[in-house]
Amino acid sequence: MDRANQLLRKVPTWLVYISGLIPVPLFFHLAQAGGLGREPIKALEHELGELALKLIIVGLAITPLRKIVGLNLIKFRRAIGVLAFTYVALHLLVWLVLDVGILSQIWADIFKRPYITIGMVGFILMIPLAITSNNWSVKCLGGAWRRLHQLTYVAAALGGVHFIMIAKGIQIEPLVYMAVITGLLAYRLPILIKMVSRP
């Protein structure tokens, strides 16, 4: 594991950003070329949203991986979080512009469809996290920065619930995602309780 960590330290963060964004043009190309099936816009929404959820899970897994198996990916956690927000924003943008496209219908869906409401709340919670994902914010906010970024846990749970609710009927994949998210959040529970109970 030490060898792996040594190699990871040599990987520049910008490479994570670039490689993480490669699927974006590929997805849009497939949607235009008919490679995403009969409903390319719905499929595009799904692909972007699912990749966002995968990145959120990877971000949550970084601390357990370091503490349990010794794999240190802390260097890339910020990049992974920003990429996750980017994919959530693209997922939302495709729904807003390409899928619905009517402002009155958008607001109606947000308030009337629980799965959209939950997804929108999760997105809103991620906005301050994305805005403060920089060294200047860490320095200015101090200890409040860490508390603010605990919103990641809520956003992750909402993302998992959103995925389950948009699935037609009971499907294994969304449940697996939710189980993984629940496990990663449960791992942090003793730490969070300890932090809250401090005077």
N, C-alpha and C positions, 0 to 999 in steps of 0.2 A: 504493500500500500504506500510505503514511503516513496518508492520509485514512481508510482502513479501520481502522487502529489507533487513530486519534483517536476514531472512533465507538464502537469496542469498549471504550475506556476509560470511556465514559459509561454502559455497560450495567452495572447493579448485579448483584452475584453472586447475590443472592437470587432474581433473575429466572431464572437458570440452574437453580437448584434447583426452582423451581416448574414451569417449563416441562418440565424433565427428568422430573418425576413425573406429568405429565398422562397418559401412556400407561397408568399403573397402573390407575386406575378404568375406563378404556376397555377394557383387556384383560379385566378381571373381568366387566364388563358384557357384552361379546361372548361370553364363556364361558357366562354364565348364559342369554343370549338365543339361544344356538345359532349364533352368528356365527363360531365357530371350528371348525366341522365336526363330524364324528361322534364324535370323541374330544376334547372341549373341554379336559379337564385336561391331556392330553398336549400339545395345541396351546398351552395357556397356559404350560406349562413351557418349551416351545420358544421362544415369543415373548419371555418374560422373560429366558431365558438368552441368546438371540441379541442382544437389546438390551444386555445386560450386556457381551457381547463387543465390540459396536460401540463402547460407551463406553470400554472398555479400550483399543481401538485408537485412538480419538480422543485419549485421554490420552497414549498413546505417540507420537502424531504431532505433538504440540504443539512439542516441541523441534526436530525437523527442519523443521517449517513456519516456525519463527522464524528458523532459521539459513540455510535455503535460499531461501525466498521472502520473508522479512521479516514474515510475519504473526504478530503477538504475541498469543497466547492464554494466556500464563502465568497471568494473573489468574484464569482459570477452571479451571486444572488441578486444584486441590483439590476444587472442586465436582464436576467430572466424575469424579474418582476415588471420591468418596463416593457419587455416584449409581450408578457401576458396582458398588460393593459392595452397595448397596441392592438392585439388580436381581439380583445373584447370590444374596443372602440370600432374596429373594422366590422366585426360581427353586427354591432348595433347600426353602423352606417349603412351596411347592405340592407338591413331590415327597413331602416328609415327611408332610404332613397330608392332602392331598387325593388323592394318588396311592396311596401305600403304606398309611400310617396304622397299621401294626402294628409295634411297636417291635422285636420279634425279627426280623421280615422286613427292617426297615431295616438293622440291624446285619449281617445275612446278606448283603444286597445290597452294602453298603459293602466287605465283605471278599472277596466272591466275584466281583463284577463289576468288572473293571479300569477301565472307563470311569467308573463311579461313584466308585471309589477315587481316580482321578486328579482328578475334579471336586471331591471332598471335600478333597483335599490343597490344591488351588488355593484353595478357600474359606478353609481354615484359615490359609493364608499371607496372605490379604487382611485377616484380622481385626486383627492389630497395625497394619496400614497404616491401616485405618479409625479405630482407636482413637487413633492419633497424628497424625491429620490436623487439627491445631489449632496455633495459635501457641504455646501453653504447652509442648507437646511439642517443637516445633522449638527453643525456647529451652533447655529442660532437657536434651535429648539432644545438642544441638550437632552435631558432625560425624557422630555415630552415627546421627542421624536420616536423613541422606542415604543412608548405607550400608543402613539398615533398609529404606528405601523402594525399594531395588534389588530387593527381593523381588517388586515389580510385574512385572519381566521374567519371572521364573519362573512367576508366577501367569498371566500372559498366555499363555506357551507352553503351560502345562497346560490353559488354557481352550481353546486352539486344538486341541490333541490330543483333548480331551474331545468337542468338537464333531464332529471327524472320526469318532471311535469310535461315537458314538450314531447316526450316519447309516447308513441301510440301503444297503449296497453302496457303490460309488464314486460320490460326488456332487461336482459342481463347486463348489458354494457353500462347504462347509467347507474345501475345499482352497484356495480363493481367500482365505478368512479367514486360514488358516495361512500362506499365502504372504506376505500383507501383514504379519502379525505377525513372521514370520521376517525380512522386509526391514527392518522398524523396529528389530528387535533387532540385526541385523547392522550397521546404521548406528551403533549405540552401542558395538559391540564394541571398536574401537580406543580409545575413551575409557575403557572398563572395564579393558582390559588395562593402559593407562597408569596408572590409579588403583591397580590391584593391584600393579604393579611398583614403585611408590614405596616407598622405604625407610621 
